[in-house]
Amino acid sequence: MSDKLNKIIQKQKKQIEEPHKKEDDIVQLVGFIIGQEEYAVPILNIQEIIKPIEYTRVPSVPSYILGVFNLRGSVIPLIDLRRKFKMEPAKNTDDTRYIVMRGKDNIAGFVIDRLTEAIRINRSKIGPPPETIHSDKGMIYGIGMREDYILTILKVEALLKRDF
């Protein structure tokens, strides 16, 4: 191959690879509101988001476990994030949703007050959890710095951890 052709091929490879490098720095999240705060989880951990459906109560579980529901043949635990976060429970509204999250080994549905948006945030804009929180034991992955507010990014595996 000639030197000129080799340079053109190298330049094209570089142009193709560079956008991927920039994409690797972007974290895609789904935002939602619980109480007055906005939280987010990685979009890849979300199986689906549905309107509230009937669920069955289960005895002898923590108060934040509302029960289980049937999603296309799978029985899935339903967790009220307000109660899990030690907030007062609220009645369902037209905005209330169940967000079904999947981790490595677990799946669960979580009651959220309302969805906000799909969020793309640069990894450099995500800071560590506050020092007052045990980062290895807590539910907070990090704090996302947005233009006009901060966003609490949750660890899906910690949310899904079975303690019941």
URWOTA-V682735 format. One line per field, one symbol per residue. ss: DSSP state (H for helix, E for strand, C for the rest). phi: phi as a letter, one per 20 degrees, with the letter a starting at -180 (. if undefined). burial: # if it has 24 or more other ideal C-beta (glycine too) atoms within 12 Angstrom, else .. A space follows every 50 residues. Layout:
ss->???
phi->???
burial->???
//
This chain:
ss->CCHHHHHHHHHHHHHHHHHHHHHHCEEEEEEEEECCEEEEEEHHHEEEEE ECCCCECCCCCCCCEEEEEEECCEEEEEEEHHHHCCCCCCCCCCCCEEEE EECCCCEEEEEECEEEEEEEEEHHHEECCCCCCCCCCCCEEEEEECCCCE EEEECHHHHHCCCC
phi->.fffffffffffffffffffffffeeddcdebdcmdddcbcgffeeeacc fgcfcdfcfmcgffefqccedlndecfddefgffemdffcffcfefcdde dcdfdcbbdcecfafdafcdcfgfedeffgffdffedfeefadeeefcad ceeeeffffegecc
burial->..........................########..#######.###.## .#..#........######......#######.##..........##### ##...###########..#.#....#..#........#######...... ##########....
//
